[in-house]
Amino acid sequence: MISLDEAVTARLESHGERFEVLVDPDAALAIKRGEFDGDLEEVIAAEDVFENASRGDRPPENALEEVFGTTEPMEVIPEVVERGEIQITAEQRREMQEQKHKSLVNRIARNAVNPQMDDAPHPPERIESALEETDFRVDPMEPVENQVDEALDALRPVIPIRFDTVTVAVQVPADYAGSAQAKIRQFGDLEREEWQPDGSWVGVTEFPAGMQNDFYDLVNEHTSGEAETQIIEDEDDINTR
């Protein structure tokens, strides 16, 4: 379950009765869109249905039965969310907007590069500063992934930016291969790998271009800086880093 501070109220009025439930705001939006596939118990603040959540008042059981055909809270809660309205306070809206703004900036920074600077990553601070120069404002009630394209359209007149991926080959010395290759596997999409006769490991992985510095930091950390990396542009052209 989540805390009361994290929850918003979903309210449904039907048959002269009011039904309220306390749920995570992102989960509530996913339920309304029919996209929620998680564990309901993990995204609610109370396994209960209220007539007035702030006072803790509960509706009559016969009203639950009439409107929902059941008195079981875990069956009623998603129906209230799906059919009702999500109520958020001004403070909750502000906090949600700040959280989603930060998530959006980080998502763009992970995936975006500067095409005028040899596809170097844009630091989050640069994305943040550029967004402040635009009219774009994050919608707290919309998933972050649905707002990325609009944010990019707003950013392009301000800074050179594009989304891209990078493919990097890395050779890890035998002394570090066991642990390092496990970490590298988790970083991106491993396209190819090969164990060499000397015990070293070679892997080719693809990941968002904006995460290049994070990747090199991870490789250096787990190989004491002894690994070799190469950026693969295409099958015939390999640029050595």
C-alpha positions in Angstrom: 0.0 0.0 0.0 1.0 3.6 -0.4 0.8 6.4 2.2 -2.1 8.8 2.5 0.2 11.6 1.5 0.8 9.9 -1.9 -2.8 9.2 -2.6 -5.5 11.1 -4.5 -9.2 10.6 -4.2 -11.2 9.0 -6.9 -14.9 9.9 -6.5 -18.0 8.4 -8.2 -21.6 9.7 -7.6 -24.3 7.2 -8.6 -27.8 6.3 -7.5 -27.8 9.3 -5.1 -24.7 8.0 -3.3 -21.1 9.0 -3.3 -18.2 6.6 -3.3 -14.6 7.5 -2.7 -11.3 5.5 -2.8 -7.7 6.5 -2.2 -5.2 5.6 -4.9 -1.9 6.4 -6.4 -2.4 9.2 -9.1 -0.5 7.4 -11.8 -2.2 4.1 -11.2 -5.6 5.9 -11.2 -4.8 7.3 -14.7 -3.7 3.9 -15.9 -6.9 2.3 -14.6 -9.0 4.9 -16.3 -7.2 4.2 -19.6 -7.5 0.4 -19.2 -3.7 0.2 -19.0 -3.2 -0.9 -15.4 -1.7 -4.4 -15.0 -0.1 -4.2 -11.6 -1.0 -5.3 -8.1 -4.0 -3.1 -7.0 -3.0 -3.6 -3.3 0.3 -1.8 -3.9 -1.3 1.4 -5.4 -4.0 2.1 -2.9 -3.9 3.8 0.5 -6.8 1.9 2.0 -8.5 -1.4 1.2 -11.8 0.3 1.7 -14.5 2.3 -0.1 -15.7 5.5 1.6 -18.7 7.9 1.3 -16.3 10.6 2.5 -12.7 9.6 2.6 -11.5 12.7 4.6 -13.9 11.8 7.5 -13.6 8.0 7.1 -17.4 7.6 6.5 -18.5 4.5 4.7 -21.5 4.1 2.3 -24.3 1.6 3.2 -23.6 -1.9 2.0 -26.9 -2.0 0.2 -25.7 1.0 -1.9 -22.5 -0.8 -2.8 -24.5 -3.9 -3.8 -26.9 -1.8 -5.9 -24.3 0.2 -7.8 -21.5 -2.4 -8.1 -23.2 -5.7 -7.5 -20.7 -6.5 -4.7 -19.5 -5.1 -1.3 -15.9 -6.4 -1.9 -13.7 -3.3 -1.8 -11.0 -4.7 -4.1 -13.7 -5.2 -6.8 -15.3 -1.8 -6.2 -12.1 0.3 -6.1 -11.1 0.0 -9.8 -14.7 0.6 -10.8 -14.9 3.8 -8.8 -11.6 5.0 -10.4 -12.6 4.0 -13.9 -16.1 5.4 -13.8 -15.5 8.4 -11.5 -13.4 11.5 -11.3 -9.9 11.9 -9.9 -9.8 14.7 -7.2 -6.5 16.4 -6.5 -5.7 19.4 -4.4 -3.6 22.3 -5.6 -0.7 21.1 -3.5 -1.0 17.5 -4.9 -1.2 19.0 -8.4 2.0 21.1 -7.8 3.9 18.1 -6.4 2.8 15.8 -9.2 3.8 18.5 -11.8 7.3 18.9 -10.2 7.8 15.1 -10.1 6.8 14.6 -13.7 8.8 17.6 -14.8 11.9 16.1 -13.2 11.1 12.6 -14.8 10.7 14.2 -18.2 14.0 16.1 -18.0 15.8 12.9 -17.0 14.1 10.9 -19.7 15.1 13.4 -22.4 18.7 13.7 -21.0 19.1 9.9 -21.2 18.0 9.7 -24.8 18.9 13.0 -26.4 22.2 14.2 -28.0 23.5 17.4 -29.4 24.0 16.8 -33.2 26.2 19.9 -33.5 28.7 18.6 -30.9 29.4 15.1 -32.3 26.3 13.7 -30.7 27.5 14.5 -27.2 24.8 14.0 -24.5 22.9 17.0 -23.2 23.3 17.3 -19.4 19.9 17.4 -17.4 20.8 21.0 -16.4 20.9 22.1 -20.0 17.6 20.4 -20.7 16.1 22.1 -17.6 17.4 25.5 -18.6 16.2 25.2 -22.2 12.7 24.1 -21.1 12.4 27.2 -19.0 12.8 29.3 -22.1 9.8 27.6 -23.8 6.0 27.7 -23.2 5.9 24.0 -22.5 4.5 22.9 -19.2 4.2 19.4 -18.0 0.7 18.0 -17.6 0.6 16.3 -14.1 -2.3 14.1 -15.3 -0.6 12.7 -18.4 2.1 10.0 -18.4 5.6 11.3 -19.0 6.2 9.1 -22.0 3.2 10.8 -23.8 4.7 14.3 -23.3 8.2 13.6 -24.6 7.5 14.5 -28.3 5.8 17.7 -27.4 8.6 18.7 -25.1 11.2 18.0 -27.9 9.2 20.1 -30.3 9.4 22.9 -27.8 13.1 22.4 -27.2 14.3 22.3 -30.9 14.1 26.1 -31.5 16.2 26.6 -28.3 18.9 23.9 -28.5 20.1 21.4 -31.1 18.7 18.1 -30.0 17.6 14.8 -31.3 16.9 11.3 -29.9 19.4 8.6 -30.8 20.9 5.3 -29.8 24.5 4.3 -29.8 26.1 0.9 -30.2 29.3 0.2 -28.3 31.7 -2.7 -28.4 33.6 -3.3 -25.2 36.4 -5.8 -24.4 36.7 -6.6 -20.7 40.0 -8.2 -19.5 39.8 -11.7 -18.0 40.4 -10.5 -14.5 37.2 -8.5 -14.5 35.1 -10.3 -17.1 33.0 -12.3 -14.7 31.4 -9.5 -12.7 31.8 -6.7 -15.3 29.9 -8.5 -18.1 27.0 -9.0 -15.8 26.7 -5.3 -15.2 27.1 -4.4 -18.8 24.3 -6.9 -19.8 21.9 -4.9 -17.5 22.8 -1.5 -19.0 21.3 -1.8 -22.5 20.4 -4.3 -25.2 23.2 -6.8 -25.6 23.4 -7.5 -29.4 26.4 -9.8 -29.5 28.9 -11.3 -27.1 32.0 -13.6 -27.3 34.4 -15.1 -24.8 38.0 -14.9 -26.0 40.7 -17.6 -25.7 42.5 -15.5 -23.1 39.4 -15.3 -20.9 38.4 -11.8 -21.8 34.8 -11.0 -22.8 33.7 -8.9 -25.8 30.1 -7.6 -25.9 28.3 -5.3 -28.3 25.4 -3.3 -26.6 23.0 -0.7 -27.7 21.5 2.0 -25.4 20.2 5.6 -25.5 22.9 7.9 -26.8 22.5 10.3 -23.9 23.7 7.6 -21.5 27.2 7.3 -23.0 28.9 8.9 -20.0 27.0 6.6 -17.6 28.1 3.6 -19.6 31.7 4.5 -19.7 31.7 5.3 -16.0 30.1 1.8 -15.3 32.7 0.0 -17.5 35.6 1.9 -15.9 34.3 1.3 -12.4 34.1 -2.5 -12.9 37.3 -2.9 -14.8 39.6 -0.4 -13.0 39.7 1.5 -16.3 41.3 -1.4 -18.2 38.5 -2.2 -20.6 38.6 -1.1 -24.3 35.5 0.4 -25.9 34.6 1.2 -29.5 31.6 3.1 -30.9 30.2 1.2 -33.8 28.8 3.5 -36.5 28.0 0.7 -39.0 29.3 -2.7 -40.1 32.3 -1.2 -42.1 33.2 1.8 -40.0 34.3 1.6 -36.3 35.5 4.7 -34.4 37.7 3.9 -31.5 37.2 5.7 -28.2 
